[in-house]
Amino acid sequence: MSSLLEIKNLTCQHRGQTVVSDLSLHVNQGDILCLLGPSGCGKTTVLRAIAGFQPVYSGEIHLRGERVSYPGFTKAPEKRNLGMVFQDYALFPHMNVCCNICFGLRHLTDKQRKQTADEMLEVVGLTGFGERYVHELSGGQQQRVALARALAPKPDLILLDEPFSNLDVDMRERLSSEVRQILKSQRTTGILVTHDQHEAFAIGDQIAVMNEGRLLQRDTAYNLYHSPDDRFVADFIGQGVFIHGTLTSPDSVETAIGTVHGDRAYDLPINSDVELLIRPDDVIHDDEGKLQGEVIHKAFKGAEILYTLRLSSGHEVLSLFPSHYNHEIGDYVSIRLAPDHMVAFPVN
């Protein structure tokens, strides 16, 4: 599969400060990549550099094999054949939906623009909304219109900058799934910037985790969760706690709450001090379990309850129980450790 976008050793600066450092990645035709990380990590700067709004300090950006950004040269955004969906939608309130979608299609006839608008409205599930104005639409509908406008010129690549941040949680979850389906149905390559891992998991084929201007790991959601390469990634993705342990063999760690045997071998000296990641799904409710934990906090999540348990060793772990096991604060429950994926990092 050919790369539509290739970024080589990208460094960007703002007011003399480096905000993106030596970042390299590629996006294949038809794939959806999510740039995920905390606020200020540089992900939006990367998106702006791809769009042509941000000059590069060093490195290169290639689109369809053409070098479009390098030090001293930035190809104009309007010449890159990109679509963009902004955080605030950037719709024109004095235009109806149809005119908003067709805003960038001045080269087409009126009939062609109307036909394109109708096609895009069908794609985003808003058939019949063409004559409405922005103030007559809900936030989710406005986001669909913004997506339809970005898709209308049939761009090679669509860029989405925190597109769901103004929506409530339920709408964000629903739209995340819908946007993925829409992009896939149009065979459109996409890059989404978000700080919300649930959005990234719902939309991305691949997720690139960034922190402090650097790309730490690019992988599937499953691998980021179960096989993080970096201590920050392990802590940022999902939930869990770190427990001190000793590496007794390449695939075993001894801790105060038991010995954990994993599915991967670590190239560390035997008896190295490590931090072992324990996820909530690694701590299993088991009436015959040898470990007991005191419930010190609980969070109801519908089908499951997330318990924080304090063990006799003083360690605290998280555990997901089916919600019909409704324990109270102060109750003691029996558990066992069952980490199918052992994740450990050396203690610095």
Number of C-alpha atoms within 10 A of each C-alpha: 7 11 16 19 21 19 21 16 14 23 24 24 16 12 6 7 8 14 19 26 19 15 19 16 15 16 21 15 18 21 20 25 25 28 25 28 26 16 12 14 20 24 30 21 23 24 20 16 23 28 26 22 15 19 22 24 18 17 18 23 24 18 21 14 12 12 16 21 26 18 14 9 13 20 15 12 17 10 10 18 14 21 23 22 23 17 16 16 19 12 20 14 12 11 15 18 29 25 19 22 29 23 17 14 16 9 8 12 10 12 9 13 21 17 14 22 24 19 16 24 24 14 19 21 16 17 13 12 18 18 11 13 19 19 11 13 14 11 18 17 17 20 26 24 29 24 27 30 28 25 26 20 17 14 17 20 26 22 25 21 21 18 23 24 14 15 15 11 11 8 13 18 16 13 22 19 14 17 17 17 15 18 21 15 11 12 14 19 21 28 23 24 25 23 20 15 20 15 22 24 18 18 25 22 17 22 26 22 26 24 20 17 21 19 22 18 18 20 18 16 20 11 14 22 20 18 17 22 18 15 15 14 19 23 15 19 19 14 14 20 16 19 17 19 25 20 24 17 17 17 17 21 26 19 16 14 18 13 15 20 19 18 13 15 12 18 9 14 12 14 14 16 20 22 22 24 23 23 25 21 18 20 19 18 20 14 12 9 13 12 17 18 22 20 20 15 14 18 11 14 11 9 10 16 19 18 24 20 26 19 19 13 9 11 15 19 20 23 23 22 20 14 14 10 10 13 16 13 14 13 11 16 17 15 20 18 22 16 20 14 18 23 26 30 21 17 11 6
